[in-house]
Amino acid sequence: VKDIFIELDYLKGKVNGVEKTIKMRDEAVNLAIEEMAAHNINLHIFQDQAIPYFDAFGSSKKKPFKWDKHFDPLKDKYFTPSRWPFFHYAIYGNKYWTSKGTGSSGRSRGIGGSDLVVTLGSWGSTSKETQAGTLLHELGHNLGLKHGGPDHEHYKPNYLSVMNYNFQMAGVQRNGERRFFYSEMKCNSINERKVNE
């Protein structure tokens, strides 16, 4: 059995005088752990420290999110030093800015790495499935996985994985259940000239 450790810090603070917390639901944490356990991997998630609330990584499309500028100072301050050699470090944030003026549900620091963010603030969903699927998707990138398996081709109908945007938040229907895991099977290839829509 393999073990994967994540320190998952979150946001908490007052916005216009009202206390606001951006944090992964316990049910979502449990779902992610259960999905990994079904494949003989112990996923340990420590929702650890509250970071003072901020709206976004970056401030505009002219000042987009940069790991060294917006993430690393928080990591230096809040990531428990003794965990550095063994843990992935994640921040459950609100949103982030790109140079195109958009964001996404989360981001991994490269294909193969140890840092990630989950940013579902503008997605309008805090369901356990959305949260767990997004965390596992970004963790998958940390572990070296791509959106299409060996490549970044999006929305492959025959790539049944939480890494596929088709299934990241909705899951893969299997035996009447929605599953949120990495590819478990090799599907037949598709002859695009004979696809029956």
FENBEL-V835298 format. One record per residue. N is the residue number from 1. RES is the residue in three letters. OMEGA is omega in degrees with one decimal (999 if undefined). BURIAL is # if it has 16 or more other ideal C-beta (glycine too) atoms within 10 Angstrom, else .. Layout:
# FENBEL-V835298
n: <N,N>
res: <RES,RES>
omega: <OMEGA,OMEGA>
burial: <BURIAL,BURIAL>
This chain:
# FENBEL-V835298
n: <1,2,3,4,5,6,7,8,9,10,11,12,13,14,15,16,17,18,19,20,21,22,23,24,25,26,27,28,29,30,31,32,33,34,35,36,37,38,39,40,41,42,43,44,45,46,47,48,49,50,51,52,53,54,55,56,57,58,59,60,61,62,63,64,65,66,67,68,69,70,71,72,73,74,75,76,77,78,79,80,81,82,83,84,85,86,87,88,89,90,91,92,93,94,95,96,97,98,99,100,101,102,103,104,105,106,107,108,109,110,111,112,113,114,115,116,117,118,119,120,121,122,123,124,125,126,127,128,129,130,131,132,133,134,135,136,137,138,139,140,141,142,143,144,145,146,147,148,149,150,151,152,153,154,155,156,157,158,159,160,161,162,163,164,165,166,167,168,169,170,171,172,173,174,175,176,177,178,179,180,181,182,183,184,185,186,187,188,189,190,191,192,193,194,195,196,197>
res: <VAL,LYS,ASP,ILE,PHE,ILE,GLU,LEU,ASP,TYR,LEU,LYS,GLY,LYS,VAL,ASN,GLY,VAL,GLU,LYS,THR,ILE,LYS,MET,ARG,ASP,GLU,ALA,VAL,ASN,LEU,ALA,ILE,GLU,GLU,MET,ALA,ALA,HIS,ASN,ILE,ASN,LEU,HIS,ILE,PHE,GLN,ASP,GLN,ALA,ILE,PRO,TYR,PHE,ASP,ALA,PHE,GLY,SER,SER,LYS,LYS,LYS,PRO,PHE,LYS,TRP,ASP,LYS,HIS,PHE,ASP,PRO,LEU,LYS,ASP,LYS,TYR,PHE,THR,PRO,SER,ARG,TRP,PRO,PHE,PHE,HIS,TYR,ALA,ILE,TYR,GLY,ASN,LYS,TYR,TRP,THR,SER,LYS,GLY,THR,GLY,SER,SER,GLY,ARG,SER,ARG,GLY,ILE,GLY,GLY,SER,ASP,LEU,VAL,VAL,THR,LEU,GLY,SER,TRP,GLY,SER,THR,SER,LYS,GLU,THR,GLN,ALA,GLY,THR,LEU,LEU,HIS,GLU,LEU,GLY,HIS,ASN,LEU,GLY,LEU,LYS,HIS,GLY,GLY,PRO,ASP,HIS,GLU,HIS,TYR,LYS,PRO,ASN,TYR,LEU,SER,VAL,MET,ASN,TYR,ASN,PHE,GLN,MET,ALA,GLY,VAL,GLN,ARG,ASN,GLY,GLU,ARG,ARG,PHE,PHE,TYR,SER,GLU,MET,LYS,CYS,ASN,SER,ILE,ASN,GLU,ARG,LYS,VAL,ASN,GLU>
omega: <178.9,178.9,173.1,-177.2,177.0,163.9,-175.5,178.1,-171.5,-176.2,177.5,178.3,-177.8,175.3,-175.5,176.7,-178.5,179.2,-179.2,178.1,175.1,-171.3,177.5,179.3,178.7,180.0,178.2,176.2,-179.1,178.8,178.6,179.5,-180.0,179.8,180.0,-179.2,179.2,180.0,175.7,174.0,175.7,177.0,-179.9,-179.0,178.3,172.8,-158.2,-170.0,175.6,175.5,178.6,-173.1,168.8,-171.2,-172.9,166.9,-172.0,-176.2,179.4,177.8,175.0,177.2,-174.1,179.6,173.2,-176.4,-174.9,-176.6,-171.5,-176.7,-173.3,177.2,176.8,177.5,179.6,-175.5,-168.9,-178.5,-177.7,-172.5,-177.1,-178.9,-173.2,-176.0,-168.0,-170.2,161.0,176.8,-177.8,171.6,175.6,-174.3,-179.0,178.5,174.0,179.7,169.6,178.8,177.0,179.7,178.9,174.4,174.7,-176.8,179.6,-176.9,174.8,179.2,177.7,175.3,-169.3,-177.9,-178.4,-178.4,176.4,172.4,170.6,-172.6,-175.4,-173.4,-178.2,-176.0,174.2,179.6,174.7,179.2,179.9,-180.0,179.1,-178.6,-178.7,179.7,-179.6,177.2,-179.2,177.3,-178.8,174.9,177.5,175.3,175.8,-177.5,174.9,-178.1,179.8,-174.8,-178.0,-175.1,179.5,-177.5,-179.3,176.3,-173.3,168.9,175.4,-178.6,-178.4,173.4,-172.6,-173.5,174.3,176.8,178.4,-178.9,176.9,-170.4,-176.4,-175.2,-178.6,-178.0,176.3,178.8,-179.8,-178.3,177.1,-179.9,171.8,-178.5,-177.7,179.6,-179.9,-173.1,-177.7,-174.9,174.5,179.3,175.9,175.0,-176.9,171.1,-173.0,178.0,-176.6,178.6,176.8,-177.3,999>
burial: <.,.,.,#,.,#,#,#,#,#,#,.,.,.,.,.,.,.,.,.,.,#,#,#,.,.,.,#,#,.,#,#,#,.,#,#,.,.,.,.,.,.,#,.,#,.,#,#,#,.,#,.,#,.,.,#,#,#,.,.,.,.,.,#,#,.,.,.,.,#,#,.,.,#,#,.,.,.,#,.,.,.,.,.,.,.,#,#,#,#,#,#,#,#,#,#,#,.,.,.,.,.,#,#,#,#,#,#,#,.,.,.,#,#,#,#,#,#,#,#,#,.,.,.,.,.,.,#,#,#,#,#,#,#,#,#,#,#,#,#,#,#,#,.,#,.,#,#,#,.,.,.,.,.,.,#,.,.,#,#,#,#,#,#,#,#,#,#,#,.,#,#,.,.,.,.,.,.,#,#,#,#,#,.,.,.,.,.,.,.,.,.,.,.,.,.,.>
